[in-house]
Amino acid sequence: MKKMQTPREFQPTGRRRSGRAQNPEIEDPYMTGKKLAEPSACPGCGAVYRKGRWHWPELPDMSATPVLCAACHRIAEKLPAGILTLSGAYIGVHGDEMMNLINHRAEQEKNEHPMNRVMGVERSADKIVITTTDIHLPRRIGRALNKAHHGKLDMSYDEDAYAVRVNWQRDE
């Protein structure tokens, strides 16, 4: 019979499937390292911190302690964790269709994870640049675009910081 590893014995090493090195030292500097008073509510977006994580409330909690959430903090400081760049002539023809997919995926993600949001979108004839408050949303949007529109997808994580750059390109 095989001995099960306990959490203390299991130390993941190597690379994740997404290509990011598993470095436990790198964390989002905008996330607090300690638990917040419960309940806490973000005055910027209305998200509520309960049971150790942020949620979208069904009803506002008037007794909650006001605390700016990590996403609103990033937005206020204009410092994205993720940048998704779409480029190529393909965007000129299919840009609206692509934006519909991007907006749909971003809304899904925001509903499930309040800290994963689009900060801004800059669009031109052959380029779209999307900034996000986390590193997961650009990757998920990039993969959804690649599945639907078959371009070239490249992801690079900053090894020394909590940041990702995702590039999607198609010229045809």
Residue, then its C-alpha position, 0 to 999 in steps of 0.5 A: m500500500k502506498k503512503m499518502q503524502t501530507p501537505r507538509e511533505f508535498q512541495p510542488t516543483g517545476r512548471r505548471r501546465s500554463g508555463r508559469a513557474q511555481n514559485p510560492e514567493i510570488e503573490d499579488p502585492y495588492m492582496t492582503g496577507k492577513k484576514l480582514a474583519e468580517p464582514s468588510a465591503c469595498p466602497g468602490c465596487g460593493a464586493v463583500y469580504r466573508k469567509g476568507r474571500w470576496h463575494w458579490p452580495e445579494l444585498p448590501d451590508m450596511s454594517a460592513t467595515p469599508v475596505l478597498c478591495a485589491a481589484c479597485h486598488r489596482i484600478a485606482e493606481k492604474l497598475p494592471a496585473g495582466i495585459l492581453t494584446l490582440s493584433g493582426a489584420y484579422i481584427g479589422v474584419h472580426g473585431d466586433e465578434m471578438m469583443n463580444l466573446i471578450n466581454h462575455r468571458a470577462e463578465q462570466e469571470k467577474n461574476e465568479h471571481p470579483m477580483n478578476r476584472v477588466m480595467g480597460v480596453e484600447r481598440s484600433a483597426d488592427k489591435i486591441v489591448i485589454t488590461t486586467t486586475d489579475i493574471h488569470l483573466p487574460r489567459r482565459i480570454g486568450r484561450a477562448l479567442n484562440k479556440a474560436h478564432h485560431g490565431k497564435l497565442d503566446m503567454s509570458y509570466d513575469e518570474d519576479a512579479y505578479a504579472v502576465r502578458v498574453n499576446w494573440q495574433r492573426d493576420e489572415 
